[in-house]
Amino acid sequence: MSKTNLYKTDSVIMEIRAGVGGEEAALFAQDLFRMYSKYAENKNWKVKILDSRPSDLGGLKQIIFQIKGKDVLSKLKYEGGVHRVQRIPKTEKGNRIHTSTCSVAVLPEPGEAQIKISPSEIKMEFFKASGPGGQYVNKRQTAVRILHLPTGIVVSSQTSRNLEENKKAALRILTAKLFEKQQKEIESKMMNERKSQIGRGERAEKIRTYNFPQDRVTDHRIKKTWHKIEKILDGNLDPIIEKLQKNLA
């Protein structure tokens, strides 16, 4: 069976996690989410937040979201990895440049019948949502946490005020993570020297640096630099993505 039959080409789940850098990393995670959201808007793609954890200063400790649209996988599959930012944080009083990181995962959604989850394999818990939404969010147990017993994978969703919507979102995240795990195991057994770029194996590697003092973005995999960093963070990703597709495909 070809890989194109294994997963959907018009839907991915992306996960952005703040890494080294505390609140500055969380603010950078917010910048990355905005960048991908703007890029999706430019492409007429749909973005749906499945789970998020805001930071105290308006950043994001973590966010998981689905993007659906034409050719979404082929354009975003090289975004998985560690993204690094170098800039003077809003919290910095001495004008010193800090280096912070975020990890980005790009998980292709499996095709029909590729991943089956038995109810006996999961433990589901419900709890009161926290974060934005006011008092109403906390009155009822609408947030969902799912433990996949065979693998120990834990996922959650609390973005909706509707319990069923959060259950669906959490199961979608779990399915994508199980599919990713399955594909990693297959690739490991095959001992394929060519690394897969679809959201696995790249998280521990620095793939891109956003350097504000020098107004440049550098992708370290293809050793290519672009300028006008604010424009790139505003969703102008086509020049970067086109180069990645040409050099990494």
Backbone torsions as a table, in degrees:
resi	resn	phi	psi	omega
1	MET	NA	132.0	-179.0
2	SER	-76.3	159.1	-178.6
3	LYS	-63.7	-29.9	-179.6
4	THR	-64.1	-21.5	176.8
5	ASN	-88.0	-14.5	-177.3
6	LEU	-79.9	-33.9	-176.0
7	TYR	-137.1	162.5	178.9
8	LYS	-79.2	135.5	179.7
9	THR	-89.6	-8.9	-177.2
10	ASP	-109.9	17.2	-178.6
11	SER	-154.1	130.7	174.2
12	VAL	-134.9	156.7	170.1
13	ILE	-111.6	125.8	179.8
14	MET	-110.7	143.1	179.2
15	GLU	-128.8	124.3	177.3
16	ILE	-115.4	126.3	179.0
17	ARG	-123.0	132.7	172.9
18	ALA	-66.7	135.3	-179.2
19	GLY	-112.9	-123.3	-179.3
20	VAL	-70.4	132.3	175.9
21	GLY	125.7	1.9	174.1
22	GLY	60.5	-130.6	-176.9
23	GLU	-63.4	-34.2	178.7
24	GLU	-64.2	-38.3	176.8
25	ALA	-64.2	-38.6	178.7
26	ALA	-66.4	-37.9	176.7
27	LEU	-67.4	-36.1	176.6
28	PHE	-67.1	-37.3	176.5
29	ALA	-60.8	-39.4	176.6
30	GLN	-63.7	-40.0	178.0
31	ASP	-62.8	-42.0	-179.7
32	LEU	-66.3	-41.4	178.3
33	PHE	-62.0	-42.7	177.5
34	ARG	-62.7	-40.7	179.6
35	MET	-59.7	-48.3	-179.8
36	TYR	-69.0	-34.6	178.1
37	SER	-65.6	-42.5	178.1
38	LYS	-65.4	-40.4	178.2
39	TYR	-62.5	-43.8	177.9
40	ALA	-61.7	-41.0	178.4
41	GLU	-61.3	-41.4	178.7
42	ASN	-63.4	-29.4	-178.0
43	LYS	-94.0	2.2	-176.4
44	ASN	62.2	32.0	174.5
45	TRP	-88.9	161.3	178.8
46	LYS	-104.1	135.5	179.2
47	VAL	-115.2	130.7	177.9
48	LYS	-131.3	120.2	178.9
49	ILE	-76.4	128.0	-179.3
50	LEU	-101.0	-31.7	177.3
51	ASP	-162.6	146.3	177.5
52	SER	-152.9	151.2	177.1
53	ARG	-132.9	99.8	-177.6
54	PRO	-72.8	155.7	175.6
55	SER	-98.2	173.6	-175.5
56	ASP	-66.4	-28.8	-175.2
57	LEU	-102.1	18.5	176.4
58	GLY	91.7	8.6	175.8
59	GLY	-91.2	-162.8	-179.6
60	LEU	-132.6	120.2	172.3
61	LYS	-70.4	-34.9	179.3
62	GLN	-162.0	145.1	171.6
63	ILE	-147.2	137.4	176.8
64	ILE	-122.7	129.1	-176.3
65	PHE	-147.2	154.6	179.0
66	GLN	-103.0	137.4	172.4
67	ILE	-121.7	127.6	-179.4
68	LYS	-123.5	136.8	177.5
69	GLY	164.8	172.7	-177.1
70	LYS	-63.4	128.7	175.9
71	ASP	61.4	22.8	-175.7
72	VAL	-62.7	-39.4	-178.0
73	LEU	-67.6	-44.0	-177.8
74	SER	-64.9	-26.2	-178.4
75	LYS	-90.4	-29.1	-174.4
76	LEU	-105.2	-5.6	-171.5
77	LYS	-67.2	-16.8	179.6
78	TYR	-94.8	8.1	-178.3
79	GLU	-85.7	-9.7	-177.9
80	GLY	-71.7	128.2	179.3
81	GLY	150.0	-170.2	179.8
82	VAL	-92.2	124.5	176.5
83	HIS	-103.9	131.2	-175.5
84	ARG	-115.6	138.9	177.0
85	VAL	-120.3	140.2	175.0
86	GLN	-125.4	113.0	-178.3
87	ARG	-165.9	172.6	175.1
88	ILE	-87.9	112.6	-177.0
89	PRO	-66.2	156.3	175.9
90	LYS	-61.2	-26.4	-177.6
91	THR	-87.0	-2.5	-176.7
92	GLU	-88.9	125.8	-177.9
93	LYS	-98.7	-13.6	-175.7
94	GLY	-104.5	14.9	179.7
95	ASN	56.9	31.2	178.1
96	ARG	-91.6	141.9	177.9
97	ILE	-80.7	129.4	178.6
98	HIS	-110.0	153.6	174.0
99	THR	-113.7	123.8	179.7
100	SER	-130.5	162.9	-177.8
101	THR	-135.4	157.2	169.7
102	CYS	-137.7	146.8	174.0
103	SER	-102.6	138.5	178.5
104	VAL	-119.9	128.9	174.8
105	ALA	-115.8	137.0	176.7
106	VAL	-117.6	111.2	-175.4
107	LEU	-109.9	112.1	175.0
108	PRO	-66.9	139.6	178.3
109	GLU	-79.3	133.2	-178.1
110	PRO	-65.4	151.4	176.0
111	GLY	-72.0	174.5	-178.7
112	GLU	-57.0	134.9	173.6
113	ALA	70.7	8.7	179.2
114	GLN	-77.7	-37.4	-179.7
115	ILE	-125.5	121.6	176.4
116	LYS	-115.4	125.8	179.9
117	ILE	-111.4	118.9	178.4
118	SER	-81.9	139.6	177.1
119	PRO	-54.9	-29.1	-179.8
120	SER	-72.5	-12.8	-177.4
121	GLU	-92.4	-5.2	-176.3
122	ILE	-124.5	150.1	172.7
123	LYS	-118.0	120.6	-174.8
124	MET	-110.3	131.5	178.6
125	GLU	-124.0	149.4	178.6
126	PHE	-120.3	141.3	-179.4
127	PHE	-150.0	169.6	-179.6
128	LYS	-77.8	133.0	-179.3
129	ALA	-68.4	152.5	176.3
130	SER	-125.6	165.7	177.8
131	GLY	97.4	-160.4	-176.6
132	PRO	-56.4	147.3	178.3
133	GLY	134.4	-8.6	176.6
134	GLY	76.9	-171.3	-176.2
135	GLN	-63.9	-31.5	-176.2
136	TYR	-57.6	-38.5	-177.5
137	VAL	-58.4	-35.9	-172.1
138	ASN	-91.0	-0.7	-177.2
139	LYS	-77.0	-28.7	-175.5
140	ARG	-128.8	155.2	179.2
141	GLN	-84.0	86.5	-177.9
142	THR	-106.0	-15.2	179.8
143	ALA	-78.4	149.2	-174.7
144	VAL	-127.3	136.1	173.0
145	ARG	-125.9	131.6	-178.0
146	ILE	-123.1	129.3	173.6
147	LEU	-106.5	124.0	175.2
148	HIS	-90.1	107.5	-170.2
149	LEU	-60.6	-42.2	-177.9
150	PRO	-65.1	-31.2	-175.4
151	THR	-110.6	-19.0	-176.7
152	GLY	81.4	5.4	178.8
153	ILE	-69.9	132.4	179.4
154	VAL	-118.8	131.0	176.5
155	VAL	-132.5	161.6	178.6
156	SER	-152.1	164.5	174.9
157	SER	-152.5	136.6	-179.8
158	GLN	-145.7	17.7	-173.9
159	THR	-77.4	-24.5	-178.9
160	SER	-99.6	155.1	173.9
161	ARG	-85.5	-0.5	-178.9
162	ASN	-105.6	124.8	-177.1
163	LEU	-60.2	-44.6	-177.7
164	GLU	-64.3	-37.3	178.2
165	GLU	-64.7	-40.3	178.3
166	ASN	-68.1	-35.6	176.8
167	LYS	-63.0	-45.4	179.4
168	LYS	-61.9	-41.6	-179.1
169	ALA	-65.8	-43.7	-180.0
170	ALA	-63.5	-40.9	178.3
171	LEU	-67.0	-33.7	177.3
172	ARG	-66.1	-42.1	177.5
173	ILE	-63.4	-45.3	-179.3
174	LEU	-61.1	-44.3	-179.8
175	THR	-59.4	-44.3	-179.9
176	ALA	-64.9	-39.5	179.9
177	LYS	-69.1	-37.8	177.2
178	LEU	-66.6	-38.2	178.0
179	PHE	-65.0	-41.6	177.5
180	GLU	-61.0	-44.5	-179.9
181	LYS	-62.2	-42.6	179.4
182	GLN	-61.1	-44.4	-178.6
183	GLN	-68.1	-36.4	177.5
184	LYS	-63.0	-40.6	-179.8
185	GLU	-66.9	-39.8	178.5
186	ILE	-64.0	-45.8	-178.4
187	GLU	-65.6	-36.0	179.0
188	SER	-64.2	-42.4	-180.0
189	LYS	-66.2	-35.1	-179.3
190	MET	-72.8	-18.9	-179.0
191	MET	54.1	43.7	-179.6
192	ASN	-75.9	124.5	-177.4
193	GLU	-72.0	-26.1	179.4
194	ARG	-80.3	117.5	-177.3
195	LYS	-69.0	140.1	172.4
196	SER	-77.1	141.7	-177.8
197	GLN	-104.1	3.7	-172.7
198	ILE	-89.6	70.6	171.3
199	GLY	68.4	25.5	176.9
200	ARG	-147.3	146.1	179.2
201	GLY	78.7	-12.1	-175.7
202	GLU	-102.2	-7.2	-172.4
203	ARG	-65.9	-29.5	-177.2
204	ALA	-86.5	-0.4	-176.7
205	GLU	-111.4	138.0	176.0
206	LYS	-74.2	115.5	-178.0
207	ILE	-102.2	-26.7	-173.8
208	ARG	-151.0	144.2	176.8
209	THR	-122.3	133.0	176.4
210	TYR	-108.5	102.3	-174.9
211	ASN	-104.0	105.3	-176.4
212	PHE	-71.6	-44.0	-179.5
213	PRO	-57.2	-34.5	-179.2
214	GLN	-100.1	5.1	177.1
215	ASP	50.0	51.6	-178.1
216	ARG	-143.2	152.8	172.8
217	VAL	-122.5	126.2	-178.0
218	THR	-120.2	127.7	172.6
219	ASP	-97.9	115.9	-171.5
220	HIS	-75.2	-19.3	-179.5
221	ARG	-70.9	-35.5	-178.9
222	ILE	-113.7	4.5	176.5
223	LYS	52.8	51.1	-177.6
224	LYS	-126.5	139.1	-177.5
225	THR	-121.9	140.8	174.6
226	TRP	-123.9	153.2	177.8
227	HIS	-110.4	-174.1	-175.1
228	LYS	61.9	62.8	-174.2
229	ILE	-61.6	-37.0	-179.0
230	GLU	-64.6	-36.5	178.6
231	LYS	-66.9	-39.0	178.1
232	ILE	-64.9	-44.9	179.7
233	LEU	-69.5	-12.1	176.4
234	ASP	-92.0	11.5	172.9
235	GLY	105.1	3.3	179.8
236	ASN	-84.1	73.3	-174.8
237	LEU	-98.2	-8.2	-175.0
238	ASP	-55.7	-45.3	179.8
239	PRO	-58.5	-38.3	179.8
240	ILE	-71.7	-48.9	-176.6
241	ILE	-62.9	-39.4	179.3
242	GLU	-63.7	-39.2	177.1
243	LYS	-66.3	-40.4	178.5
244	LEU	-64.6	-42.9	178.7
245	GLN	-61.6	-38.9	-178.5
246	LYS	-70.4	-38.3	-173.1
247	ASN	-96.3	-21.6	-175.5
248	LEU	-110.5	-11.6	-177.9
249	ALA	-66.2	NA	NA
